[in-house]
Structure formats: structure tokens, C-alpha cells
């Protein structure tokens, strides 16, 4: 029979302690690949810059139509005087589309080149550490717990973190960029959107903590079930439990919490977008914004639908990813007696 030492201080660990342990114990495996993360960030900046620039040619086309082909002041500064402004503006749209597509390709490639080798190195390194530091004098690790952490949690982390990094880097930066543009157009519009954004982030943070705690408990049950299955095949008198941990009720509950959190985040941001649009129309009627500015705000708000939807979902998915990373980090800790089965 194996004996597992459960730490008394585990339940008292704060979120900051958990994140610090992840960075300390798993950071060395990601450090050799950090250049790819920098490349992903740079590519994300190009994607966001292209996306933020998309509505401006449309704004120019609207203004040209309203003033019967005459150039507005900003068009005179940025559009060459040679040729037709409409040709330059439509060409700019095409060029921005090409830049955005290429940059997003390199961003996704760089994220994959960062996440996959980092997680694979962690899996090999942690397993090698377990073998090399094995000692009869130290508390024994349950094989099922080790198996679910080294195999299951690394697989979840490798798949999940790719999507999380891609969407949070790209869409998160785009949302911040739109806030900056709104503040530049009219500070009141930017403040309203920032208030809605902070509210949505607070809701998402709550959902992340909730799903992380639920996933932590579920991973513990999964480890115990795998350990009992292994002992049923190796030790006489131990019955095999024919039950799939992934089909337990907590899985559905975690999914429900994710869905409700994402729904709340998207609802708050949708109401915020409507408020910003109504304010922009009112300011235009009062002569504080022109028609081109209203069209610009409308374009950004339409473009924000997909990024806010993806960002809300990815933030709620961070909870289980943090749990998997935490379990791997605790397995990589030097002191073997501090590992638990949660």
C-alpha cells in the first residue's frame, strides 16, 4: 500500500502563492523558449494594429461621400494627393487585410512553438526528476497521482494554453486598443467603455477562481480513481472500480459555470457597447462629433463582438489550466513529501 503525505498548508495557499509556485517550478522549462513568446507578442501587435486601422479607410469613404468627393483635413494629411482618394482608401483596406492575415499566421505559429516544447520539456524533466530522486526513506507517491499529473495535466495544459495565449494576446490587446481610440475621440466614450470592461473582467476573474477550485477537486478524484485501477491490476483483493472520472457530475457543473460566466461577460460588454453607441449618436446630434466619427465608433463596436466573445470564454477556461499547471508545479517541487492528491 502506498502512503501519501498531504500538506496541512495546501488549503491555506492563496491564489498568489499558487501562481508564484507555477512560475518558480515551471518557469525553467519555458525559459529556453521565451523568444517564441516574444515573437508571438510582436505578431499580436501587428495584428491588432491592422485591425485598429481597418475602420479608418471606411471613415474616409463615408466623409468623401458626404462632402461630395472633397478631402477632409485628416485625409489631406494621410492620403496622397496623386490619384483618386477612393482608390487609395480601398487599397489600404486590401493591404491591411494582408498584413493582418500574415501576422496572425506567425502569431499562432510562435505560440505553438512556445507552448508545445515548454510543456513537453516539463513532462520529461519532471518525470526524470521523480526517477532520479526516488528514495526508500521518502514518502511514496501514488502511481495514479503521478500518472494523471505527468500525462493528463500536461496534455490538458498543452492543448488549452495554445488557445488561451492566442486569444488573450490578440483579442485582449485589440480591446485595449479600442479603448485608447475611444478615449482619443471623446474621453467620455472611453471612460464608459472602460467601466464596462472592468466590470466584465471582475466577473471573469470570479469565474476563473470558481472553475479552478472545482477542477482541483475533480483532478484529485481522477488521481484516486486511476490509482485504484492500477492497484486492482497489481494487488490481490483490490476491486476494480468501473467508473470514468470524466463523466462525473462535476464536469457538467464546471462547464455550466464557464457558460454562465462567459454569458455574463458578453452581456456586460454588449450593454456597454450599446451605451457607447447611443452616447456617440447623441454627441453627433449636439455637434460634438461628426458623422465620420460615429461611423468609426460603430465599426469598432461591430468588430468588438467576436474578440469580446472569445476573450470571455478564454478567461473562464483559465481556471482548469491554472489547476493543471499548479499540479505539475507541485510535482516539480524539490520536497517530495509536499505532494498531495488534489
C-alpha positions as CSV (number, residue, x, y, z in Angstrom):
1,X,0.0,0.0,0.0
2,X,1.2,3.5,-0.8
3,X,1.2,6.3,1.7
4,X,0.5,9.8,0.6
5,X,1.6,12.8,2.7
6,X,-1.0,15.5,2.5
7,X,0.3,19.0,3.4
8,X,-1.6,20.9,6.1
9,X,-0.9,24.2,4.4
10,X,-2.4,23.4,1.0
11,X,-5.9,24.8,1.7
12,X,-4.3,27.9,3.1
13,X,-2.5,28.7,-0.1
14,X,-3.6,31.9,-1.6
15,X,-4.0,32.5,-5.3
16,X,-0.8,34.5,-5.3
17,X,1.0,31.6,-3.7
18,X,-0.3,29.2,-6.3
19,X,0.7,31.4,-9.2
20,X,4.1,32.0,-7.6
21,X,4.7,28.3,-7.3
22,X,3.8,27.8,-11.0
23,X,6.2,30.4,-12.2
24,X,9.0,29.2,-9.9
25,X,8.7,25.5,-10.7
26,X,7.6,25.5,-14.3
27,X,9.4,28.7,-15.4
28,X,12.7,27.0,-16.0
29,X,11.1,24.7,-18.6
30,X,9.6,27.7,-20.5
31,X,12.6,29.9,-20.3
32,X,14.5,28.4,-23.2
33,X,11.5,29.0,-25.5
34,X,10.7,32.6,-24.3
35,X,11.9,34.0,-27.6
36,X,8.9,32.4,-29.3
37,X,6.7,34.1,-26.8
38,X,8.2,37.5,-27.7
39,X,7.7,36.7,-31.4
40,X,4.0,35.9,-30.6
41,X,3.6,39.2,-28.8
42,X,5.2,41.2,-31.6
43,X,3.0,39.4,-34.2
44,X,-0.1,40.1,-32.0
45,X,0.8,43.8,-32.0
46,X,0.9,43.8,-35.8
47,X,-2.5,42.0,-35.9
48,X,-4.1,44.5,-33.5
49,X,-2.6,47.5,-35.3
50,X,-4.1,46.3,-38.6
51,X,-7.4,45.6,-37.0
52,X,-7.5,49.1,-35.4
53,X,-6.6,50.7,-38.7
54,X,-9.4,48.9,-40.6
55,X,-12.2,51.4,-39.8
56,X,-10.3,54.5,-40.8
57,X,-10.5,53.9,-44.6
58,X,-14.2,53.3,-44.1
59,X,-14.4,56.6,-42.2
60,X,-12.6,58.3,-45.1
61,X,-15.0,56.8,-47.6
62,X,-18.0,58.0,-45.6
63,X,-16.7,61.5,-45.3
64,X,-15.8,61.6,-49.0
65,X,-19.4,60.6,-49.8
66,X,-20.9,63.2,-47.5
67,X,-18.8,66.1,-48.8
68,X,-19.1,65.2,-52.5
69,X,-15.5,64.0,-53.0
70,X,-13.7,66.7,-51.1
71,X,-10.9,65.9,-48.8
72,X,-11.4,66.3,-45.0
73,X,-8.3,67.6,-43.1
74,X,-7.1,64.2,-41.9
75,X,-7.5,62.8,-45.4
76,X,-5.3,65.5,-46.7
77,X,-2.6,64.6,-44.2
78,X,-2.6,60.8,-44.7
79,X,-3.9,60.2,-48.3
80,X,-1.5,61.1,-51.2
81,X,-2.7,63.9,-53.4
82,X,-1.9,61.9,-56.6
83,X,-4.8,59.9,-57.9
84,X,-8.3,59.3,-56.5
85,X,-8.7,59.1,-52.7
86,X,-11.2,56.2,-53.1
87,X,-8.5,54.1,-54.8
88,X,-6.0,54.8,-52.1
89,X,-8.5,54.0,-49.3
90,X,-9.7,50.7,-50.9
91,X,-6.1,49.7,-51.5
92,X,-5.4,50.4,-47.8
93,X,-8.1,48.0,-46.9
94,X,-6.6,45.3,-49.0
95,X,-3.1,45.9,-47.6
96,X,-4.4,45.9,-44.0
97,X,-6.1,42.5,-44.7
98,X,-2.9,41.0,-46.0
99,X,-0.9,42.3,-43.0
100,X,-3.4,41.0,-40.6
101,X,-3.5,37.6,-42.1
102,X,0.3,37.1,-42.2
103,X,0.7,38.5,-38.7
104,X,-1.9,36.2,-37.3
105,X,-0.3,33.2,-39.0
106,X,3.1,34.0,-37.4
107,X,1.4,34.7,-34.1
108,X,-0.3,31.2,-33.9
109,X,2.9,29.5,-35.1
110,X,5.0,31.3,-32.4
111,X,2.5,30.4,-29.7
112,X,2.6,26.7,-30.7
113,X,6.4,26.8,-30.8
114,X,6.4,28.2,-27.3
115,X,3.7,26.1,-25.6
116,X,4.4,22.6,-27.0
117,X,8.1,22.4,-26.3
118,X,7.7,24.0,-22.9
119,X,5.1,21.5,-21.8
120,X,6.9,18.6,-23.3
121,X,10.2,19.6,-21.6
122,X,8.2,19.9,-18.3
123,X,6.8,16.4,-18.7
124,X,10.2,14.8,-19.4
125,X,12.0,16.9,-16.8
126,X,9.5,16.2,-14.0
127,X,9.4,12.5,-14.8
128,X,13.2,12.3,-14.8
129,X,13.3,14.2,-11.5
130,X,10.9,11.7,-10.0
131,X,13.1,8.7,-11.1
132,X,16.4,10.2,-10.1
133,X,15.3,11.4,-6.6
134,X,13.4,8.1,-5.7
135,X,14.5,7.0,-2.2
136,X,13.1,4.4,0.2
137,X,13.3,6.9,3.0
138,X,10.9,9.4,1.5
139,X,7.1,9.1,1.3
140,X,5.9,7.1,-1.6
141,X,3.9,8.8,-4.4
142,X,0.7,7.1,-5.5
143,X,1.3,5.9,-9.1
144,X,-2.2,7.1,-10.2
145,X,-1.5,10.6,-8.9
146,X,1.9,10.7,-10.8
147,X,0.3,9.3,-13.9
148,X,-2.6,11.8,-14.1
149,X,-0.2,14.7,-13.4
150,X,2.6,13.8,-15.8
151,X,0.3,12.6,-18.6
152,X,-3.1,14.1,-18.1
153,X,-2.3,17.6,-16.8
154,X,0.5,18.1,-19.4
155,X,-1.9,17.1,-22.2
156,X,-4.6,19.5,-20.9
157,X,-2.1,22.3,-20.5
158,X,-0.5,21.8,-23.9
159,X,-3.9,22.0,-25.7
160,X,-5.5,24.6,-23.5
161,X,-2.7,27.1,-23.3
162,X,-2.3,27.5,-27.0
163,X,-5.9,28.8,-27.4
164,X,-5.6,30.9,-24.2
165,X,-2.4,32.7,-25.3
166,X,-3.6,33.2,-28.9
167,X,-6.9,34.7,-28.0
168,X,-5.8,36.7,-24.9
169,X,-2.8,38.2,-26.7
170,X,-4.7,39.1,-29.9
171,X,-8.2,40.0,-28.7
172,X,-7.1,41.4,-25.3
173,X,-4.8,43.8,-27.0
174,X,-7.4,44.7,-29.5
175,X,-9.9,45.6,-26.8
176,X,-7.3,47.7,-25.0
177,X,-6.6,49.4,-28.4
178,X,-10.3,50.2,-29.0
179,X,-10.4,51.8,-25.5
180,X,-7.5,54.0,-26.4
181,X,-9.1,55.1,-29.7
182,X,-12.4,55.9,-28.0
183,X,-10.6,58.0,-25.4
184,X,-8.8,59.8,-28.2
185,X,-12.1,60.5,-30.0
186,X,-14.0,61.5,-26.8
187,X,-12.8,60.8,-23.3
188,X,-16.4,60.2,-22.1
189,X,-16.9,57.4,-24.6
190,X,-13.6,55.8,-23.4
191,X,-14.5,56.0,-19.7
192,X,-17.9,54.4,-20.3
193,X,-16.3,51.5,-22.1
194,X,-13.5,51.1,-19.5
195,X,-16.1,50.9,-16.7
196,X,-17.9,48.1,-18.6
197,X,-14.6,46.4,-19.4
198,X,-13.5,46.4,-15.7
199,X,-16.9,45.0,-14.7
200,X,-16.6,42.2,-17.2
201,X,-13.1,41.4,-16.1
202,X,-14.2,41.2,-12.5
203,X,-16.9,38.7,-13.4
204,X,-14.4,36.7,-15.5
205,X,-11.9,36.6,-12.6
206,X,-14.6,35.2,-10.3
207,X,-15.5,32.5,-12.8
208,X,-11.8,31.6,-13.2
209,X,-11.4,31.2,-9.5
210,X,-14.5,29.1,-9.2
211,X,-13.7,26.8,-12.1
212,X,-10.1,26.4,-10.8
213,X,-11.3,25.2,-7.4
214,X,-13.8,22.8,-9.0
215,X,-11.2,21.5,-11.4
216,X,-8.7,21.0,-8.5
217,X,-11.2,18.8,-6.6
218,X,-12.1,16.8,-9.8
219,X,-8.4,16.2,-10.6
220,X,-8.0,14.7,-7.1
221,X,-10.8,12.3,-7.6
222,X,-9.4,11.4,-11.0
223,X,-6.0,10.6,-9.5
224,X,-7.5,8.4,-6.8
225,X,-9.6,6.5,-9.4
226,X,-6.6,5.9,-11.6
227,X,-4.5,4.7,-8.6
228,X,-7.2,2.3,-7.5
229,X,-7.4,0.9,-11.1
230,X,-3.6,0.3,-11.1
231,X,-3.7,-1.4,-7.7
232,X,-6.6,-3.6,-8.9
233,X,-4.3,-5.0,-11.6
234,X,-1.3,-5.4,-9.4
235,X,-2.5,-6.2,-5.9
236,X,-4.8,-9.1,-5.0
237,X,-8.0,-8.3,-3.2
238,X,-8.5,-4.8,-4.7
239,X,-11.7,-4.4,-6.7
240,X,-11.7,-2.5,-10.0
241,X,-13.9,0.5,-9.9
242,X,-15.6,0.7,-13.3
243,X,-16.2,4.5,-13.4
244,X,-15.0,7.1,-15.7
245,X,-14.0,10.3,-13.7
246,X,-14.6,12.5,-16.8
247,X,-18.3,11.5,-16.7
248,X,-19.0,12.6,-13.2
249,X,-21.4,15.4,-12.4
250,X,-18.6,18.0,-11.6
251,X,-17.6,18.0,-15.3
252,X,-21.1,19.3,-16.2
253,X,-21.0,21.8,-13.3
254,X,-17.7,23.2,-14.4
255,X,-19.0,23.6,-18.0
256,X,-22.1,25.3,-16.6
257,X,-20.0,27.8,-14.6
258,X,-17.9,28.5,-17.7
259,X,-21.0,29.1,-19.8
260,X,-22.7,31.4,-17.2
261,X,-19.5,33.4,-16.7
262,X,-19.0,33.8,-20.4
263,X,-22.7,34.8,-20.9
264,X,-22.4,37.4,-18.1
265,X,-19.1,38.8,-19.5
266,X,-20.6,39.1,-23.0
267,X,-23.8,40.6,-21.7
268,X,-22.0,43.3,-19.8
269,X,-19.8,44.2,-22.8
270,X,-22.8,44.2,-25.1
271,X,-24.7,46.7,-22.9
272,X,-21.5,48.7,-22.7
273,X,-21.2,48.8,-26.5
274,X,-24.8,49.9,-26.8
275,X,-24.3,52.7,-24.3
276,X,-21.2,53.9,-26.1
277,X,-23.0,53.9,-29.4
278,X,-26.0,55.8,-28.0
279,X,-23.7,58.4,-26.5
280,X,-21.8,58.8,-29.8
281,X,-25.1,59.4,-31.6
282,X,-26.2,62.0,-29.0
283,X,-22.8,63.8,-29.2
284,X,-23.1,63.8,-33.0
285,X,-26.6,65.4,-32.8
286,X,-25.1,68.0,-30.4
287,X,-22.4,68.8,-32.9
288,X,-19.6,67.4,-30.7
289,X,-18.8,64.5,-33.1
290,X,-19.1,64.4,-36.9
291,X,-20.7,61.7,-38.9
292,X,-17.4,60.0,-39.8
293,X,-16.6,59.7,-36.1
294,X,-19.9,58.0,-35.5
295,X,-19.2,55.6,-38.3
296,X,-15.8,54.9,-36.8
297,X,-17.2,54.2,-33.4
298,X,-19.9,51.9,-34.9
299,X,-17.2,50.0,-36.9
300,X,-15.2,49.4,-33.8
301,X,-18.2,48.3,-31.8
302,X,-19.1,45.8,-34.5
303,X,-15.6,44.5,-34.6
304,X,-15.5,44.1,-30.9
305,X,-18.3,41.4,-30.9
306,X,-16.1,38.4,-31.7
307,X,-13.0,39.5,-29.7
308,X,-15.1,40.1,-26.5
309,X,-16.9,36.7,-27.0
310,X,-13.6,34.8,-27.4
311,X,-11.9,36.7,-24.6
312,X,-14.8,36.0,-22.2
313,X,-14.6,32.3,-23.0
314,X,-10.9,32.0,-22.8
315,X,-10.7,33.8,-19.4
316,X,-13.2,31.2,-17.9
317,X,-11.0,28.4,-19.4
318,X,-8.0,29.7,-17.5
319,X,-9.3,28.1,-14.2
320,X,-8.7,24.4,-15.2
321,X,-5.5,25.4,-17.0
322,X,-4.2,27.1,-13.8
323,X,-5.1,23.9,-11.9
324,X,-3.2,21.7,-14.3
325,X,-0.2,24.0,-14.1
326,X,-0.4,24.1,-10.3
327,X,-0.5,20.3,-10.1
328,X,2.6,20.0,-12.3
329,X,4.4,22.7,-10.3
330,X,3.8,20.8,-7.0
331,X,5.1,17.6,-8.6
332,X,8.3,19.5,-9.6
333,X,8.9,20.8,-6.1
334,X,12.1,19.6,-4.5
335,X,10.4,18.2,-1.4
336,X,8.6,15.1,-2.4
337,X,6.6,14.9,0.8
338,X,4.7,18.0,-0.1
339,X,2.8,16.5,-3.0
340,X,-0.9,15.8,-2.4
341,X,-3.6,14.1,-4.4
342,X,-5.8,17.1,-5.0
